């Protein structure tokens, strides 16, 4: 049974996916990050930091691209506060927490790919 900490890591992974999708919708970045990269830093707050810092810029870039990209960006942007309801884990992940983070990322990314045709399959 997952612990509360593991659930926090899963939510942090979902946030990481939302931030990547928002960046992708505003820029030509076509390939989702390799989950193996997440194992290098191992601290969720660091794994989402860049995306949180560029959130407004990425949203404005998606707006400039218009159409389906803009509509998808608005939906993703509105979901981000839900992922921030609890504090982001700020310590190094153990293997179970790392697995939960990666599972959350993959689950959310799959969900967005099913919802938005403008994302790479």
Number of C-alpha atoms within 10 A of each C-alpha: 4 10 10 9 15 20 15 22 29 27 27 27 29 25 30 30 27 24 24 23 26 29 23 22 27 22 15 8 12 12 11 14 13 8 13 8 10 17 17 9 12 19 21 26 19 16 20 20 13 13 21 16 10 13 18 14 15 24 21 14 20 24 18 13 13 15 11 15 22 20 14 21 27 15 11 20 17 9 13 18 11 10 18 13 9 11 10 19 18 13 11 15 20 12 11 14 23 21 17 24 30 24 18 23 25 18 15 21 22 14 12 18 14 12 11 14 12 15 19 10 9
